[in-house]
Amino acid sequence: MNQNLGLALLVFYPFLLGLCCYWAGKKSENVRDYLAGFGAVSEFVLMLLLWAGSGARAAAGVTESFTVPGICGLGLHFTMDGFRLIYSTVAAFMWMMATLLCREYFAHHENRNRFYLFLMMTMGATLGVFFSADLFTTFIFFEIMSFTSYVWVAQEEDAPALRAAETYLAVAVIGGLVMLMGLFVLWNELGTLTISELLPAAAGYGNKGLLYGAGVCLLVGFGAKAGAFPLHIWLPKAHPVAPAPASALLSGILTKTGIFGILVVTSELFLHDGTWGALILSVGVLTMFGGALLAVFSVDLKRTLACSSMSQIGFILVGVGMQGLLGEENALAVHGTLLHMVNHSLIKLVLFLAAGVIFMNTHELNLNGIRGFGRKKPLLRVIFLTGALAIAGIPFFGGYISKTLLHESIVEYGGGWLMRAVEYLFLGSGGLTVAYMTKLYVAVFREENEDAARQKKYDSMKTYMNRVSAFALGGSAALLFVWGIFPHGIMNRAAALGQGLMHLEEAGHPVAYFSVKNLSGAAISVAIGALVYVFVIRGLLMGETGRGKKGYLDRWPAWLDLEEVVYRPLLLGFLPFVSRLVCRVFDSALDFLVVALRKTVYRDSPLPYRLPEGNKFTLRAGKFLNFLQRIKNRILRQEGGRDYVHELAVKNEMFKESNMIIRRSLSFGLLLFCVGLCLTLIYIILW
């Protein structure tokens, strides 16, 4: 495929496709659904054609580009390399599978035209982010993606959905504004936003502090979309209310656009910078452990998976941080970061689509309500178990490979007790992952529902998804399994293909993934997970549900909800109050200063006397005529007479009114003359 045509189609074709789906839905819902499915499949086929034409060049390190000039002044610039090729393919595959599930999932939903419109537009915006060659293009498509995906969260239009969408949009907008400030600083100081030009420009720039400031602004913007702590608040709120296909894409792909931005900042502005690496590592550790802890306490299926996404983003950020700390010897961290990104995307595709099948049959997400749904559904059990084992880091699944690389990068760095604590938190977070995924699997596929009638209904469901949906789930799980079962043949090659974005030239030493040392790390996490599941989940987080039976209880303290305790009171209460107070003080101070100056330095001058009628000329002339009239009356011995002051004032008003009428008439005449002249000129020109 021609490189320019390929990049143009992949980015802009989904926007056109979304409009076509919306128009088709006005005529026929079946046509719209088939058109959306065809569009998603054709986008993936276009990606495969791009692989066929450009894959070899990307493997050789050759980049390709495409430019749309004149857009917003700077134009839109796209490029394609190994990393972008890998992740755009992952995105296209996930969109295809999620769209295939949509037909059955939305069978009884409203506003489906709107959803398909923004589903396709978000795909184009997401690919625009991954293919962007400069941070200006990244920002443009990043903001488009934020606003189009907002509709996903608000799709149901009930109170929880609208509140979650409000939170999602607030985080996206605030993050985007902060990111824009960072771009202003970079453009002003470095003179370029082209990604390939940032590294040499930053290397020759002397003010490191200002560069760090710009980097932090970009980190806030990209981290907000990635779901990094403390800007993660939208993740646990948005996923439970968003449709499951949208949740799969929000978690699996849209968060990776944020990671992509962080990788660009880390690799182009702060390559091998230990200080920046330590900052990213700190954020990653907090995100990793905090998300896992939230998932352990959650009793909602999709909320648990959302908190899990936050935790896995933390694992990825740990890898990004280790890239900076390890410097030029960061091959393990680079490969672990890239592979865990892909692993998490494919895993969350499988898990959220499975959650969608559960929800469209039960219309519930609470673990007590869906308990026992999958007891007699072997296909769904295998699909869910594939994702659960992969994300838990169990050997022979993809998650184990990427987590092993990340763990080895921590061990390789050493660094004393502080890095030892990071390692313990890494293994502990892996253990919490094992615990909460065990909780989900046992609740849905092993335990019986406390309501016997409901359990009987669940067991009697023989057809719980159609063939297209089964293909979407089964195909996603099969790819995930194949991807992870051949670490050396597939995963290592993918890591080598995508490492160029992070400026890694050598592949590094080979890793014995199944050595005793590496297997022992996984064994420690599994052991921690078993202990947490038995003593915390089964012991402390389960109790009487009010029906005399034991169920899952929500024991997470309300005062630990950052959004309700910190962000909303701060943004909607404290900051507006302080702003009003400051503005009132400055307003009052300015009034006080003006009054003081008028009373002292600038004393008020007396107001000019305004004549009750007429003007100075009519007044003087009228007084003179009145004087002459009094003399005449005294000579002729007469009384009374006329008030010439008033009469002259009236005459003056009549004169001004007549003059105004004349001027208006003249203006109207001139206007008509101009109109006639224009018509005459048009007639002469045309005929």
Helices and strands as residue ranges (DSSP letters): H 3-27, H 29-59, E 64-68, E 76-80, H 82-105, H 112-131, H 135-153, H 159-190, H 195-203, H 208-226, H 234-241, H 244-249, I 250-254, H 255-268, H 274-297, H 301-326, H 331-362, H 367-370, H 378-391, H 398-413, H 417-445, H 452-459, H 467-485, I 487-491, H 492-498, G 499-502, H 516-531, I 532-537, E 542-544, E 550-552, G 558-560, H 562-562, I 563-567, H 568-568, I 569-574, H 575-599, H 616-636, H 644-686
